[in-house]
Amino acid sequence: MKLQKSFWMRVFEFFLFFLIGCPLAIQIVEGFFHIKNPVIEYLQIITLFFAMIFFTAFYILRYSSVLKRYKVFEKKQKVIIKKLKEEKDNIEKNYIDSIRLNKEMTNIVKRLIETERGLREKNEWLKNFFELSTKIISLSSVREIVEVIGEFKYESLRFVRVSVYHAGDDKKFKSLYQFGQKDVHEQILFNKAKEDVNIAYKVESNSIIKVAIPIISEEKCEGICFYVIECKSVSNEDVGYYISMCNFITMAIKNAIYYSNLKKQKSEIEDLYEKSTYMNEKLKETIEELNKSKAELEKKNQEIEKFFYETILCLSKAIEYKDVYTKGHCERVQSIALKIADELSLSDEEKDVLKVACLLHDIGKIGVKEDILNKKGSLEAHEYEEIQKHPLIGYNILKDLEFTDRIKKVVLQHHERVDGRGYPFGLKDEEIDLLAKIVAVADAYDAMTSDRPYRKAFDKETALSEMKRCAGSQFDTTIVEKLINLAQKGLVMFL
């Protein structure tokens, strides 16, 4: 181990050599010049004393540093030895693992060789099965399919019995085709497959497999295919292959049965088609006549609707003959109400009800005396009571006619108020039909902007101010807001 001297150690050595060298130099000078001086002798003794002290301190410091470095080096050596030991243990462990892996690899290689041999055999078997499936998949006759299966022979597989049963129109199972001698377990497996609607099989000895597969349609058993296979191996894997092969053959037989039925149905359909051709011609003529009748009926309906509307209009005109100051009032109320309905995004059906209800809302005035309707002064209490009866009179006039109930309800409620102070029943907000609320607003606005026997028409601003004042008490607030917006845009009638 190479030790490096520090700067202060070198300085210490220099002083040490200086103190040792001084007495020697003085001794040499005394001997050469023959000088005897006690002071010089004392100086030599003191110098030697300090030299001994410095020498002792130097070597204590020197070897304590060496000892410290040696301990550090020894500690590093122990760490290195420990690591080397761990590496040795790892190498031994890896060596043991490599021996174990070598044995496992040897076993894997053996299994791979056996697997390859098995795959080669299965590949050959699948090749022969592919040839069989290619032959039967294009056949459309059960007899042809069964004959091909009977001729199929492979070194480790052959069919010794195939029988196909199918339910006829009477739901009884009958044999369609078969070859080979009937097996003792055939009926047992047949019944099990039919009852469970699932595959039934039996492994007999080490070379015979018996399989019964149901022909299923709409979760019902419509037939059974029974197979007896003579094979080389009956392991679970091989049995699964054989059942899959029988299942494929069963599907081909099922398709052949359906194809035969389709041919029969096609022939029947062709006969029915020929028989129905004449009926179709007759039906076509009948349809043409019905279309003509439909067009005529639609025309009649349009005429009836026109007549109905004109009748309603005539009824509204009848009111004007009694109340000369309300000429055109119903049509104006209708126009305003329909525009409000558009703003509220009402349905076409509601608009149709509103259209008729507006024309008929004052029909009850027919039952009010003309002198009350056309009175130029203020009405007396009993006269006002007569006026308040016109919604109920209008409802009674219409109740026996085939109007919708909602039209009658609007006529009855168009003078109700949202605060419950209206007439004839004093209904409140939600109790009043929405369409009746719309008619009430349109009716009041047109009345304000029209001349009456007892006053002149209000100007536009006065009428809108009055409507706004009565919103929330007499009229629905939302409907009044819609009316004001329309009036400000100039979209509602104003005379």
Protein Blocks (a to p, Z undefined) as FASTA:
>chain_A
ZZdddfklmmmmmmmmmmmmmmmmmmmmmmmnopacfklmmmmmmmmmmmmmmmmmmmmm
mmmmmmmmmmmmmmmmmmmmmmmmmmmmmmmmmmmmmmmmmmmmmmmmmmmmmmmmmmmm
mmmmmmmmmmmmmmmmmpcbfklmmmmmmmpccfkbccfbdcdddddfkopacdfbdedj
ddfklmmmmmmmmmnopacdddehjlbccddddddeehiafbdcddddddfbfcfklmmm
mmmmmmmmmmmmmmmmmmmmmmmmmmmmmmmmmmmmmmmmmmmmmmmmmmmmmmmmmmmm
mmmmmmmmmmmmmmmmmmmmmmmmlgoklmmmmmmmmmmmmmnopafklmmmmmmmmmmm
mmmmmmpcfklmmpmbdcdfklmmmmmmmmmmmmmmmmmpccdfklmmmmmmmmccfkop
acfkopafklpcfklmmmmmmmmmmmmmpccfkbccddfklmmmmmmmmgoklpcfklmm
mmmmmmmnopaccZZ
